[in-house]
Amino acid sequence: MKTVSQETQDLSIRSLESTYNKLTNAYNSMTEKGSNTTLVLKRRDAVKIGLDSLTNTWKGTDFSYDKERILTAKEILQGLLPSIEKQTTKAKEGSSQKTLNERRLTALILAIESLENRLK
């Protein structure tokens, strides 16, 4: 995995933690309403695996997922990239939304790279 600055590591971990928390809140809200939660649950789990992979790589925390779950998570995270890229392009330069999406995009790309390395 390519070397990234401590600041990028910290921002990426925080971004994925935030994304995970948002997906958890969305899942809980949708469950209460009786909505279909399949997609949000898959995305939440994929973000968690990506987050765990990065924290394991950079901080030495536990990581114990099998190759099938790693591959599934990587594919789901890759599927999120186009919509985040589109949102980033649409956001006004210098806006908090643009910054948020740029950080999220960086974090997802690094998580995907980390997961790919585990599949080799």
Contacts in CASP RR format, 6 or more apart in sequence:
PFRMAT RR
TARGET T0000
AUTHOR 0000-0000-0000
METHOD contacts of the structure
MODEL  1
MKTVSQETQDLSIRSLESTYNKLTNAYNSMTEKGSNTTLVLKRRDAVKIG
LDSLTNTWKGTDFSYDKERILTAKEILQGLLPSIEKQTTKAKEGSSQKTL
NERRLTALILAIESLENRLK
1 57 0 8 1.000
1 110 0 8 1.000
1 113 0 8 1.000
1 114 0 8 1.000
1 117 0 8 1.000
2 113 0 8 1.000
4 12 0 8 1.000
4 110 0 8 1.000
8 106 0 8 1.000
8 110 0 8 1.000
9 54 0 8 1.000
9 58 0 8 1.000
11 103 0 8 1.000
11 106 0 8 1.000
11 107 0 8 1.000
12 54 0 8 1.000
12 103 0 8 1.000
12 106 0 8 1.000
12 107 0 8 1.000
12 110 0 8 1.000
12 111 0 8 1.000
13 51 0 8 1.000
13 54 0 8 1.000
13 55 0 8 1.000
13 58 0 8 1.000
13 107 0 8 1.000
15 100 0 8 1.000
15 103 0 8 1.000
15 104 0 8 1.000
15 106 0 8 1.000
15 107 0 8 1.000
16 47 0 8 1.000
16 50 0 8 1.000
16 51 0 8 1.000
16 54 0 8 1.000
16 107 0 8 1.000
16 108 0 8 1.000
16 111 0 8 1.000
17 51 0 8 1.000
19 47 0 8 1.000
19 104 0 8 1.000
19 107 0 8 1.000
20 44 0 8 1.000
20 47 0 8 1.000
20 48 0 8 1.000
20 51 0 8 1.000
23 40 0 8 1.000
23 43 0 8 1.000
23 44 0 8 1.000
23 47 0 8 1.000
24 44 0 8 1.000
26 40 0 8 1.000
26 44 0 8 1.000
27 37 0 8 1.000
27 40 0 8 1.000
27 41 0 8 1.000
27 44 0 8 1.000
30 36 0 8 1.000
30 37 0 8 1.000
30 40 0 8 1.000
31 37 0 8 1.000
42 76 0 8 1.000
43 76 0 8 1.000
43 80 0 8 1.000
45 73 0 8 1.000
46 72 0 8 1.000
46 73 0 8 1.000
46 74 0 8 1.000
46 76 0 8 1.000
46 77 0 8 1.000
47 77 0 8 1.000
47 111 0 8 1.000
49 65 0 8 1.000
49 69 0 8 1.000
49 70 0 8 1.000
49 73 0 8 1.000
49 115 0 8 1.000
50 73 0 8 1.000
50 77 0 8 1.000
50 111 0 8 1.000
50 112 0 8 1.000
50 114 0 8 1.000
50 115 0 8 1.000
51 111 0 8 1.000
52 61 0 8 1.000
52 62 0 8 1.000
52 63 0 8 1.000
52 65 0 8 1.000
53 63 0 8 1.000
53 70 0 8 1.000
53 111 0 8 1.000
53 114 0 8 1.000
53 115 0 8 1.000
53 118 0 8 1.000
54 107 0 8 1.000
54 110 0 8 1.000
54 111 0 8 1.000
54 114 0 8 1.000
55 61 0 8 1.000
55 63 0 8 1.000
56 62 0 8 1.000
56 63 0 8 1.000
57 114 0 8 1.000
57 117 0 8 1.000
63 118 0 8 1.000
65 73 0 8 1.000
67 118 0 8 1.000
67 119 0 8 1.000
70 115 0 8 1.000
70 118 0 8 1.000
70 119 0 8 1.000
71 115 0 8 1.000
71 119 0 8 1.000
73 115 0 8 1.000
74 112 0 8 1.000
74 115 0 8 1.000
74 116 0 8 1.000
74 119 0 8 1.000
77 108 0 8 1.000
77 111 0 8 1.000
77 112 0 8 1.000
77 115 0 8 1.000
78 112 0 8 1.000
80 108 0 8 1.000
81 105 0 8 1.000
81 108 0 8 1.000
81 109 0 8 1.000
84 101 0 8 1.000
84 104 0 8 1.000
84 105 0 8 1.000
84 108 0 8 1.000
85 105 0 8 1.000
87 97 0 8 1.000
87 101 0 8 1.000
88 98 0 8 1.000
88 101 0 8 1.000
88 102 0 8 1.000
88 105 0 8 1.000
91 97 0 8 1.000
91 98 0 8 1.000
91 101 0 8 1.000
92 98 0 8 1.000
END
